[in-house]
Amino acid sequence: MIENRPVSTFISHAILIAGIAIVIFPIWITIVAASHDAARLLQVPLPLGLGDQFFDNLKYVLGKGVGDSAPLGLMLFNSLIMALMIAFGKIAISLLSAYAIVYFDFRFRMFFFWMIFITLMLPVEVRIIPTYAVVADLGMLDSYWGLTIPLIASATATFMFRQTFLSVPDELLEAARIDGAGPMRFFFDILLPVSRTSIAAMFVILFIYGWNQYLWPLIVTTDKSMVTIVMSIKGMMEALEETPQWDYIMMTSLLAMIPPVIVVILMQKIFVKGLTETEK
């Protein structure tokens, strides 16, 4: 019998509601700021209710952009291409490297695995100078390849997929061999379907990682047509000799949140469905 404890239930719900409010409040402030004009946002106290300039600000940002920045649609497209190339590149390379480490017996395979794992201590910020030099020598500045190729190796994803492959029963490998399946058919027909939950989770994480990149795109791009949305927001906030146009900045920030939210919503269903099928 489950004991009913109204006081404990009330406290638990109050804590959960407070946590939700803390998470939602910055988003609400962004929406509110995007619905007022710049003059109202400079007054005290700051508004907490919606204004009447939301669609006007949206139309202005979509049509003209802010300051001398690139068109908003182009910046969103650049960020989308960068995030997708990073996510798919990291997943593809990590799947293949984890597959080779787990299912192929070659000399020093664990040594190579630990060498990959050690690269976690060498993020792009640490190796940014030699990486930039290589990208510049290859002529990939101001290009999607320069934005993404230096970021598509992932030790974290390799480790996660290795752990997923190690949990696959050996009977599946033996059954595939008996049926005459080669290594690549076993990889595509068996390993990828059973790894769909890990792939979905990593895609969400890596997409958001690529979408939020700021330092690397700032260094390798000088052409306005290659500016990403995160770079643009930072540039709007640091405009010299000008008062930041907070209404347009917040509207741009609000639009920049939409693609990651869509990815999380779409991939969440696949992720949860995969988790509920693991015991079947």
C-alpha positions in Angstrom: 0.0 0.0 0.0 1.3 3.4 -1.0 1.1 5.9 1.8 -0.3 9.3 0.9 1.8 12.1 2.2 0.3 15.4 1.1 3.0 17.6 2.7 5.8 15.7 1.0 3.9 15.7 -2.3 3.3 19.5 -2.0 7.0 20.2 -1.3 8.1 17.9 -4.2 5.8 19.7 -6.6 6.8 23.1 -5.3 10.5 22.3 -5.9 9.8 21.0 -9.4 7.7 24.1 -10.3 10.5 26.3 -9.0 13.0 24.5 -11.1 10.8 24.8 -14.2 10.4 28.5 -13.5 14.1 29.1 -13.2 14.7 27.4 -16.5 11.8 29.2 -18.4 12.3 32.7 -17.0 15.3 33.6 -19.3 13.3 32.4 -22.3 10.3 34.4 -21.2 12.5 37.5 -20.8 13.8 36.9 -24.3 10.3 36.7 -25.7 9.2 39.8 -23.8 12.2 41.8 -24.9 11.6 40.8 -28.5 8.1 42.2 -28.3 9.0 45.7 -27.2 10.9 48.6 -28.8 14.4 49.5 -27.9 13.4 52.6 -26.0 11.2 50.7 -23.6 13.9 48.2 -22.9 16.2 51.0 -21.7 13.7 52.1 -19.1 13.5 51.0 -15.5 11.9 48.7 -14.5 12.2 46.3 -17.3 8.9 45.0 -18.7 7.8 41.5 -17.7 4.7 41.4 -20.0 4.4 41.1 -23.7 4.5 44.2 -25.9 3.0 45.1 -29.2 6.1 45.2 -31.4 6.8 41.5 -31.7 5.8 41.1 -35.4 7.3 44.4 -36.3 10.6 43.4 -34.9 10.3 40.0 -36.5 9.6 41.6 -39.9 12.5 44.0 -39.5 15.0 41.3 -38.5 13.9 38.9 -41.3 13.9 41.7 -43.9 16.8 44.0 -43.2 18.9 42.3 -40.5 20.6 44.2 -37.8 23.3 46.8 -38.5 25.8 45.6 -41.1 25.3 41.9 -40.4 24.5 39.4 -43.1 20.8 38.6 -43.8 19.3 36.5 -41.0 18.2 33.7 -43.3 21.8 33.3 -44.6 23.2 33.2 -41.0 20.7 30.6 -40.0 21.5 28.6 -43.1 25.2 28.7 -42.3 24.7 27.6 -38.8 22.4 24.8 -39.9 24.9 23.5 -42.5 27.7 23.7 -39.9 25.7 21.9 -37.2 24.5 19.1 -39.6 28.0 18.5 -41.1 29.6 18.4 -37.6 26.9 16.0 -36.3 26.8 13.6 -39.2 30.6 13.7 -39.6 31.3 13.0 -35.9 28.7 10.2 -35.9 30.0 8.6 -39.1 33.6 8.7 -38.1 32.9 7.5 -34.5 30.8 4.6 -35.6 33.4 3.3 -38.0 36.3 3.8 -35.5 34.3 2.1 -32.7 33.4 -0.8 -35.1 37.0 -1.3 -36.0 38.2 -1.3 -32.4 35.5 -3.7 -31.2 35.1 -6.2 -34.0 38.5 -6.3 -35.8 41.5 -7.9 -34.2 44.6 -6.0 -35.2 47.8 -5.0 -33.4 47.8 -2.1 -31.0 44.0 -1.6 -31.4 43.7 -0.7 -27.7 46.6 1.6 -28.0 44.9 3.4 -30.9 41.6 3.5 -28.8 43.4 5.2 -25.9 45.1 7.6 -28.2 41.7 8.6 -29.5 40.4 8.9 -25.9 43.3 11.1 -24.9 42.3 13.6 -27.5 39.6 14.7 -25.0 42.3 16.7 -23.3 43.0 18.5 -26.6 39.9 20.5 -27.5 39.9 22.9 -30.4 40.8 25.9 -28.1 44.1 24.2 -27.2 45.1 23.3 -30.7 43.6 26.3 -32.4 46.9 27.8 -33.8 48.2 24.7 -35.6 44.6 23.8 -36.7 44.2 27.2 -38.2 47.5 27.0 -40.0 46.5 23.6 -41.6 43.1 25.0 -42.6 44.7 28.1 -44.1 47.4 26.0 -46.0 44.6 23.9 -47.5 42.7 26.9 -48.7 39.6 26.2 -46.6 39.2 29.6 -45.0 35.7 31.1 -45.4 34.2 27.8 -46.4 31.9 25.2 -44.9 34.8 22.6 -45.0 37.0 24.9 -43.0 34.1 25.4 -40.5 33.5 21.7 -40.0 36.3 19.4 -40.8 38.6 20.3 -37.9 35.6 19.6 -35.5 34.3 16.3 -36.9 36.5 13.9 -34.8 34.9 13.0 -31.5 36.5 10.8 -28.8 33.3 11.0 -26.7 31.1 9.6 -29.5 33.7 6.9 -30.3 33.7 5.8 -26.6 29.9 5.8 -26.4 29.6 3.7 -29.6 32.3 1.3 -28.4 30.4 0.7 -25.2 27.2 0.2 -27.2 28.9 -2.3 -29.5 30.4 -4.2 -26.6 26.8 -4.7 -25.2 25.7 -6.4 -28.4 25.4 -10.2 -27.9 28.1 -12.3 -29.6 25.3 -14.6 -30.9 24.3 -11.9 -33.4 27.8 -11.9 -34.8 27.8 -15.6 -35.1 24.4 -15.7 -36.7 25.5 -13.1 -39.2 28.6 -15.2 -40.1 26.4 -18.3 -40.5 24.1 -16.4 -42.8 27.1 -15.3 -44.9 26.9 -11.7 -44.0 30.2 -9.7 -44.5 31.5 -7.1 -42.1 29.8 -4.2 -43.8 26.4 -6.0 -44.0 26.7 -6.9 -40.3 27.5 -3.2 -39.6 24.6 -1.8 -41.6 21.9 -4.4 -41.0 22.6 -5.3 -37.3 24.8 -2.8 -35.5 23.2 0.4 -36.7 19.6 -0.6 -35.9 20.5 -1.8 -32.4 22.5 1.4 -31.9 19.7 3.8 -32.9 19.2 5.1 -29.3 22.9 6.0 -29.0 22.9 7.6 -32.4 19.8 9.6 -31.7 21.2 10.9 -28.4 24.6 11.7 -29.9 23.0 13.5 -32.8 21.1 15.8 -30.5 24.2 16.6 -28.4 26.5 17.1 -31.4 24.0 19.2 -33.4 23.6 21.6 -30.5 27.4 21.5 -30.1 27.9 22.5 -33.7 25.1 25.1 -33.6 26.6 26.9 -30.6 30.1 27.1 -32.0 31.5 30.6 -31.7 35.3 30.7 -31.3 36.3 28.6 -34.3 33.9 30.2 -36.9 35.1 33.6 -35.6 38.7 32.7 -36.5 38.3 31.0 -39.8 35.7 33.3 -41.4 36.1 36.8 -42.5 33.6 36.8 -45.3 30.2 38.2 -44.2 28.4 35.6 -46.2 29.9 32.8 -43.9 28.8 34.4 -40.6 26.9 32.1 -38.3 23.9 33.2 -36.1 25.9 32.9 -32.8 28.7 35.0 -34.2 26.1 37.6 -35.3 24.4 37.8 -31.9 27.8 38.4 -30.2 28.7 41.0 -32.8 25.3 42.9 -32.2 26.0 43.0 -28.5 29.5 44.5 -29.0 28.7 47.1 -31.6 31.1 50.0 -31.2 29.8 53.6 -30.6 26.2 52.4 -30.8 23.6 51.5 -28.2 22.8 47.8 -28.6 19.4 47.3 -30.2 18.2 44.8 -27.6 14.8 44.3 -29.2 16.4 43.1 -32.4 19.1 41.2 -30.6 16.5 39.3 -28.5 14.4 38.6 -31.6 17.5 37.2 -33.3 18.3 35.1 -30.2 14.8 33.8 -30.1 15.0 32.7 -33.8 18.4 31.1 -33.1 16.8 28.9 -30.5 14.2 27.4 -32.8 16.3 24.9 -34.8 17.9 23.2 -31.7 14.4 23.0 -30.1 13.0 21.4 -33.2 15.8 18.8 -33.3 15.3 18.0 -29.6 11.6 17.5 -30.1 11.9 15.4 -33.3 14.7 13.2 -31.9 13.2 12.8 -28.5 10.5 10.5 -29.8 13.0 8.3 -31.6 15.1 8.2 -28.5 12.3 7.3 -26.1 10.9 4.7 -28.5 14.3 3.0 -28.7 14.6 2.9 -24.9 11.2 1.3 -24.5 12.2 -1.4 -27.1 15.5 -2.4 -25.5 13.9 -5.0 -23.2 11.9 -6.7 -26.0 
